[in-house]
Amino acid sequence: MDTKLTRRQALQIGAAGAALLAAPRAGRAQARPKSGGHLIAAQEIDPISLDNHKTSNYSSVQGVEHIVESLTQYDDKLNVLPALAESWKTPDPVTYVFSLRKGVTWHDGSELTADDVVAWWDRILDPATAAPYKGWFVAIDRVQAVDKHTVRMSLKNPFGPLLASFAALRGSAIIPRSLAQERKDLGARAIGTGPFKLSRFVPYDHLHYVKNDKYWDKTLPHVNELTFKVMVEEDARVAALRAGQIHYAYLTGEGAARLKDDRNVTVMRSPKAFVTIHVMNSTRKPFTDKRVRQAISMAVDRQEVLQKAVFGEGTLSGPVPTGHTDWFIPVDKLPYKQDIARAKQLLAEAGYPNGFETTIKASPQYPEFVNASVVLQSQLKKIGVNAKIIQLEWGQFTKETFSQRPADYDMKVTAWTFYPDPHHYLYNWWHSKSPSNQDFKNAELDATLDRAMASTDRDERKRLYFQAQQILLDEAPQIIWYTGNNIEAVRSEVKGYVQSYTGRRLAFKRTWLEG
């Protein structure tokens, strides 16, 4: 098998995302990249940990993605390209043989070897790791070091998303064997092979990185230093951009509107594969009853939430985000008609004719989540459901509603970020045997996802994943709202930055400063 994906494979993973990325981008400069300088970016959420194997927190991926790498990587059009593996072969559908780049060194000076990749797998398998993305690699049976620079992976069954799963950097970071053998959370001890080395991590304040002069791609990175300043408040990010105190910030539509007349700032927009949702805890009454979950889903006006939560910056979505190749259910086919009368009838049938009291947990670090919860709270009153919003700091929110078992919530608001394949949106969160299961179990869904994972026929996989999405829409363990726009702003001196459908900041290693 050729290392680079065929045109068909690229389309399967993300060509639709590539087409969506036709939106304006900053940094399409014709000039030759300039070396040196210090790029300062706002980080809207503090990374809880930089241990890529033990956290599902997206801000942690943002904090570590310039330090660590995996066997493969994405380009800005979502093609899967070589990274630490310079090539690979598939002698049969259940065997991958990876050839590692020679001469690649860790930030501590030691050499990358096949033993480090084996140690990655051992750590993911270790129950003590409690790897939330272990389900992404459930098809792997064995990982063996053939020699110093060759790794053989044997699969239990064919698994099409494997290469893309490594590129997504969700639990797939290859780290030194000495670190991988530790059972505890590595916290800020992030050592990788990436373009930047972590110099300093001050929680809730900033992360500072310096250029890796021994990076295997000798052309990168361009800047000497990179700093992420934790700036939770959007007002602070907007003010810092205007004042030239930072070069980059992620914004909401409201924040972007305040910068539209600033000639020193370019605001970029493009779709991103994030799905904002409210999860109902199906292990907790009254949400154990399917009729209650269906009533909640029928009672809401999703268009109102889209307008009030993110000022219309996005589109309604099903379980797989709208625009994600051809894996998603078109918006006009989604069963999203508001029906208050039917919702009340379902509640009465379930034994709640007068509604009930419940809570919604949200984190103010993501204002759109709170906005969506406020609108939901108002809408639910129409069917007699009184929901109290409980706001928690992000670390506490993730601990209570994701990390601990059993999870402690009635309803929670979150977002599924970019995943390369429908397997990751559906199996990872909703299969009962997934480590990241969202407090929901359905035998028909499990069986459907198992068949889809084992299939190598794309048409069959598509049929099965559409079937799985319909099951989720009917069972309603989550209220699916929208997939939002990726809104980013850069100062005029920033060149070479390109947006990504993944929502990740993949282009920082190719970004440079002028002026």
C-alpha positions in Angstrom: 0.0 0.0 0.0 1.3 3.4 -0.9 2.0 5.7 2.1 -0.2 8.6 0.9 -3.9 8.1 0.6 -5.5 7.6 -2.7 -7.9 10.2 -3.9 -10.9 8.0 -2.9 -9.4 7.5 0.6 -8.8 11.2 1.0 -12.3 11.9 0.1 -13.5 9.4 2.7 -11.6 11.0 5.5 -12.0 14.7 4.8 -12.3 16.0 1.3 -15.6 17.6 2.1 -13.8 19.4 4.9 -11.2 20.5 2.3 -14.0 21.9 0.1 -15.5 23.7 3.1 -12.1 25.3 3.7 -12.5 27.5 0.7 -13.4 30.3 3.1 -11.0 33.2 3.3 -7.8 32.5 5.2 -5.1 34.6 6.6 -1.5 34.5 5.7 -1.8 33.6 2.0 1.4 35.6 1.6 3.6 35.3 -1.4 6.7 36.2 0.5 9.3 33.6 1.6 8.8 32.5 5.2 10.8 34.5 7.7 12.7 32.9 10.6 12.7 34.1 14.2 10.3 36.0 16.4 7.9 35.2 19.2 4.3 34.2 18.2 1.8 34.9 21.0 -1.6 33.3 20.9 -4.6 33.4 23.2 -5.6 30.1 24.8 -9.3 30.3 25.7 -9.2 27.4 28.1 -6.4 26.2 30.4 -5.1 22.7 29.6 -5.9 20.6 32.6 -3.1 18.2 31.7 -0.6 17.6 28.9 -0.9 13.8 29.2 -2.3 13.0 25.8 -3.1 9.4 26.8 -5.2 10.2 30.0 -7.3 13.2 29.0 -10.2 13.7 26.7 -10.0 17.5 27.2 -9.7 19.3 23.9 -7.8 22.2 25.5 -5.2 19.6 26.5 -4.8 18.6 22.8 -4.3 22.2 22.0 -1.6 22.5 24.6 0.4 19.5 23.6 -0.1 19.2 19.8 3.0 21.2 19.0 5.1 19.1 21.3 4.2 15.6 20.5 3.5 13.7 17.3 2.1 10.4 16.2 2.8 8.0 13.4 0.7 10.1 10.9 -0.5 13.7 10.6 -3.0 15.8 8.7 -2.3 18.4 6.2 -4.7 21.4 6.1 -7.0 19.5 3.7 -7.3 16.5 6.0 -5.1 14.2 3.9 -3.3 11.7 6.1 0.5 12.1 5.7 3.6 10.5 7.2 4.8 11.9 10.5 7.0 9.7 12.8 6.3 6.9 10.3 7.9 7.8 7.0 6.1 5.0 5.3 3.9 2.0 5.8 2.8 -1.2 4.1 -0.3 -3.4 4.5 0.6 -6.9 3.4 -2.9 -8.0 4.3 -6.0 -6.2 5.6 -5.2 -6.9 9.3 -1.4 -6.0 9.3 0.3 -2.7 9.2 4.1 -2.4 9.0 5.4 1.1 9.8 8.9 2.3 9.0 9.9 4.9 11.4 12.0 8.0 10.4 15.6 7.4 11.3 17.5 10.0 13.3 14.5 11.5 15.0 15.3 12.6 18.6 13.2 13.3 21.6 13.4 16.7 23.2 15.7 15.2 25.8 18.2 14.1 23.1 17.5 10.4 23.0 16.5 8.6 19.8 13.0 7.5 18.8 12.8 3.8 18.3 10.2 1.1 17.7 10.2 0.3 21.5 8.7 3.7 22.1 5.7 2.8 19.9 5.3 -0.5 21.7 5.4 1.3 25.0 2.6 3.6 23.7 0.3 0.6 23.1 1.2 -0.9 26.5 0.2 2.3 28.2 -3.1 2.6 26.3 -4.0 -1.0 27.2 -3.1 -0.5 30.9 -6.3 -0.2 32.9 -4.5 2.3 35.2 -4.2 4.7 32.3 -8.0 4.8 31.8 -7.4 6.1 28.3 -10.6 7.8 27.2 -9.8 7.2 23.5 -8.8 3.6 23.9 -11.9 2.8 21.9 -10.3 4.4 18.8 -7.7 1.7 18.8 -9.9 -1.3 19.9 -9.2 -3.1 16.6 -5.4 -3.4 17.4 -4.4 -6.8 18.7 -0.6 -6.6 19.0 2.1 -4.0 18.5 5.6 -5.5 18.0 9.1 -4.0 17.4 10.5 -5.8 14.3 13.8 -3.9 14.6 14.9 -0.6 15.8 12.9 1.4 13.2 10.1 -1.0 12.2 6.8 -1.6 13.9 4.3 -4.3 13.1 0.6 -3.8 14.1 -1.7 -6.8 14.0 -5.4 -6.1 14.0 -8.3 -8.2 15.3 -10.3 -7.2 12.2 -9.9 -4.7 9.3 -10.2 -1.2 10.6 -10.3 1.6 7.9 -9.9 4.6 10.3 -6.6 3.4 11.8 -4.2 5.9 10.0 -6.6 8.8 10.5 -7.0 7.8 14.2 -3.2 8.3 14.7 -3.3 11.7 12.9 -6.1 13.0 15.1 -3.8 12.9 18.2 -6.4 11.7 20.6 -4.5 9.3 22.8 -2.2 8.5 19.9 0.9 10.6 20.9 4.1 8.6 20.9 6.2 9.6 23.9 9.5 8.3 25.2 9.3 4.7 26.6 10.6 6.0 30.0 7.5 8.2 30.3 5.1 5.8 28.8 6.0 3.2 31.5 4.7 5.5 34.2 1.2 4.8 35.4 0.4 8.2 36.9 -0.7 11.3 35.0 2.3 13.0 33.4 0.8 16.5 34.0 3.2 19.0 32.5 6.0 16.6 31.8 5.5 16.7 28.0 8.4 15.4 26.0 8.0 14.7 22.3 9.5 14.9 18.9 7.5 17.9 17.7 8.5 21.3 16.3 8.4 23.0 19.7 9.7 22.1 23.1 7.8 22.9 26.2 9.8 25.5 28.2 7.3 26.5 30.9 3.7 25.7 31.9 2.1 27.9 34.5 -1.4 26.6 35.0 -4.2 29.1 34.4 -1.6 31.6 33.0 0.5 30.5 30.1 2.4 27.9 28.2 5.8 28.8 26.7 7.5 26.8 23.9 10.8 27.2 22.2 11.8 26.0 18.7 13.1 22.5 18.4 16.3 23.0 16.4 16.6 19.3 15.9 13.2 18.8 14.4 13.1 16.1 11.7 11.6 18.5 9.2 14.5 20.9 8.8 12.3 23.6 7.2 10.2 24.0 10.3 9.1 25.7 12.5 9.6 29.4 11.5 9.3 31.2 14.8 11.8 30.8 17.7 9.2 31.0 20.4 5.5 30.3 20.9 3.4 31.4 23.8 -0.2 30.5 24.7 -1.6 33.0 27.1 -4.7 31.7 28.9 -7.4 34.3 28.3 -10.8 32.9 29.3 -12.7 36.2 28.8 -13.3 37.1 25.2 -13.3 40.8 26.0 -9.6 40.4 27.1 -8.8 38.5 23.9 -10.4 41.2 21.7 -8.6 44.0 23.6 -5.3 42.2 23.4 -5.6 41.8 19.7 -6.4 45.4 19.2 -3.4 46.5 21.3 -1.0 44.1 19.6 -0.3 42.2 22.8 -1.2 38.9 21.1 -1.1 37.8 17.5 -3.9 35.2 17.5 -7.2 34.5 19.2 -10.2 32.2 18.8 -13.5 34.2 18.9 -17.2 34.0 18.9 -19.3 35.7 16.3 -20.0 38.5 18.8 -16.3 39.1 19.4 -15.5 39.0 15.7 -18.1 41.7 15.0 -16.2 44.0 17.3 -13.1 43.7 15.2 -14.6 44.1 11.7 -13.3 47.7 11.3 -9.8 47.1 12.7 -7.4 47.2 9.8 -4.6 45.5 11.8 -6.7 42.3 12.4 -8.0 39.7 9.9 -11.0 37.6 11.0 -11.2 34.2 9.3 -14.3 32.0 9.1 -14.7 28.4 8.0 -16.9 25.5 9.1 -15.5 23.1 11.7 -16.5 19.7 12.7 -17.6 20.4 16.3 -21.1 19.3 17.4 -22.6 21.1 20.4 -24.9 18.9 22.4 -26.7 18.5 25.7 -26.3 14.9 27.1 -29.0 13.4 29.2 -27.8 10.9 31.8 -29.7 7.8 30.7 -28.7 5.9 33.9 -30.6 8.5 36.0 -34.3 8.9 36.4 -36.3 10.3 34.7 -33.9 10.0 31.7 -33.8 6.3 32.0 -37.2 6.4 30.2 -36.8 6.8 26.5 -40.1 8.8 26.3 -38.7 11.5 28.6 -35.6 11.9 26.5 -37.8 12.0 23.3 -40.0 14.6 25.0 -37.1 16.8 25.8 -35.8 16.5 22.2 -39.2 17.4 20.8 -39.7 20.4 23.1 -36.7 22.4 21.9 -36.3 24.9 19.1 -32.8 24.2 17.7 -32.8 27.2 15.4 -33.4 29.5 18.4 -30.4 27.9 20.2 -28.2 28.4 17.2 -29.1 32.0 16.9 -28.8 32.9 20.6 -25.9 30.7 21.6 -23.5 31.5 18.7 -25.3 34.3 16.8 -26.2 32.0 14.0 -22.6 31.1 13.3 -23.2 27.5 12.2 -25.8 25.1 11.0 -28.0 22.4 12.5 -26.5 19.0 12.7 -27.1 15.3 13.4 -24.8 12.9 15.3 -22.1 13.2 12.7 -21.4 16.9 12.0 -23.0 18.5 8.9 -20.5 18.8 6.2 -18.3 15.8 7.2 -17.8 14.2 3.8 -20.9 12.1 3.1 -21.2 10.5 6.5 -23.7 13.0 7.8 -27.5 13.1 7.7 -28.6 16.2 5.7 -30.3 18.8 7.8 -33.6 18.6 5.9 -33.7 14.9 6.8 -33.3 15.4 10.6 -36.4 14.9 12.8 -36.1 18.3 14.4 -39.7 19.7 14.3 -40.7 21.2 17.6 -43.8 19.6 18.9 -44.8 20.8 22.4 -48.1 18.9 22.5 -46.5 15.6 21.7 -43.7 16.3 24.2 -46.3 16.9 26.9 -48.1 13.7 25.9 -44.9 11.6 26.1 -44.1 13.0 29.6 -47.6 12.1 30.8 -47.2 8.6 29.4 -43.9 8.3 31.3 -45.5 9.4 34.5 -44.6 13.0 34.6 -47.8 14.9 33.6 -46.7 18.0 35.5 -43.0 17.8 34.4 -40.1 17.5 36.8 -37.1 19.2 38.3 -33.6 18.7 36.9 -30.2 20.3 36.6 -27.9 21.2 33.7 -24.2 21.4 34.3 -22.1 23.8 32.2 -18.8 25.5 32.3 -18.6 29.3 31.9 -15.2 28.9 30.2 -17.3 28.2 27.1 -19.8 31.0 27.0 -21.8 29.4 24.1 -22.4 26.4 26.3 -24.0 28.6 29.0 -25.9 30.5 26.4 -27.3 27.3 24.9 -28.2 26.1 28.4 -30.1 29.3 29.2 -32.2 29.0 26.0 -32.8 25.3 26.8 -33.9 26.2 30.3 -36.4 28.6 28.9 -37.8 26.2 26.3 -38.2 23.3 28.8 -40.5 25.4 30.9 -43.1 25.0 28.2 -43.5 21.4 29.1 -43.2 21.8 32.8 -39.6 20.9 33.2 -37.7 23.2 35.5 -34.0 23.0 35.0 -31.4 24.6 37.3 -28.1 25.6 35.6 -25.0 24.7 37.6 -21.9 26.4 36.4 -18.6 24.7 37.2 -15.0 25.6 36.4 -13.8 23.5 33.5 -11.6 21.2 35.4 -14.3 20.4 37.9 -16.9 20.1 35.2 -14.9 17.5 33.3 -14.1 15.6 36.6 -17.8 15.4 37.6 -19.3 14.7 34.2 -16.7 12.8 32.3 -13.8 11.4 34.4 -15.5 10.0 37.5 -17.6 6.9 37.4 -20.5 7.0 37.9 -20.6 10.5 36.3 -22.5 13.1 38.4 -25.0 15.0 36.2 -28.6 15.0 35.1 -27.9 17.0 31.9 -24.6 18.4 30.7 -23.6 20.6 27.8 -20.4 19.9 25.8 -19.2 19.5 22.2 -17.8 16.6 20.2 -14.8 18.0 18.4 -13.3 16.9 15.1 -12.9 13.2 14.6 -11.7 11.7 11.3 -14.4 9.0 10.9 -18.0 8.4 12.0 -16.7 5.5 14.1 -15.2 8.0 16.4 -18.4 10.1 16.8 -20.6 7.1 17.3 -18.6 4.2 18.8 -16.4 6.3 21.1 -19.3 8.0 22.9 -22.2 5.6 22.5 -21.0 2.0 22.3 -21.6 0.4 25.8 -18.1 -1.0 25.9 -16.3 2.2 25.0 -14.3 3.7 27.9 -15.8 7.1 26.9 -19.4 5.8 26.9 -21.8 8.6 27.8 -24.0 6.8 30.3 -26.1 5.1 27.6 -26.6 1.5 26.5 -28.5 0.1 23.5 -27.9 -3.5 22.2 -29.1 -2.7 18.7 -26.7 0.3 18.5 -23.8 -1.8 19.8 -24.4 -4.5 17.2 -24.7 -2.0 14.4 -21.4 -0.2 15.4 -19.6 -3.6 15.7 -20.6 -4.5 12.2 -19.6 -1.1 10.8 -16.2 -1.3 12.5 -15.4 -4.7 11.1 -16.4 -3.8 7.5 -14.0 -2.7 4.8 -16.8 -2.0 2.3 -17.4 1.7 2.4 -21.0 1.5 1.1 -21.8 -1.0 3.8 -20.1 1.2 6.4 -22.1 4.2 5.3 -25.4 2.3 5.5 -24.6 1.0 9.0 -23.4 4.4 10.3 -26.6 6.0 8.9 -28.5 3.3 10.7 -26.6 4.0 13.9 -27.4 7.7 13.7 -31.1 7.0 13.3 -31.0 4.8 16.4 -29.4 7.6 18.3 -31.9 10.2 17.0 -34.8 7.9 18.1 -33.3 7.0 21.5 -32.3 10.6 22.1 -29.6 10.3 24.7 -28.4 13.7 23.6 -30.0 16.9 22.2 -27.9 17.7 19.2 -27.8 21.4 18.4 -25.4 22.6 15.7 -21.9 22.5 14.2 -20.4 25.9 14.5 -18.0 28.1 12.5 -14.3 28.2 13.2 -13.7 31.9 13.9 -10.1 33.0 14.3 -8.4 36.3 14.2 -4.8 37.2 13.5 -2.8 40.4 13.5 -1.6 41.7 10.1 2.0 40.7 10.9 1.0 37.0 11.0 1.7 35.2 7.8 1.2 31.6 6.7 -1.6 30.7 9.1 -4.3 28.4 7.5 -7.5 27.4 9.2 -8.3 23.7 9.6 -11.7 21.9 9.5 -10.4 20.0 12.6 -10.6 23.2 14.6 -7.0 22.5 15.6 -4.2 25.0 15.2 -2.1 22.8 12.9 -0.5 25.7 11.0 1.4 27.3 13.8 4.6 25.5 12.9 4.3 27.0 9.4 3.4 30.5 10.6 5.8 33.3 10.6 5.9 37.0 11.6 6.8 40.0 9.5 7.2 43.6 10.6 
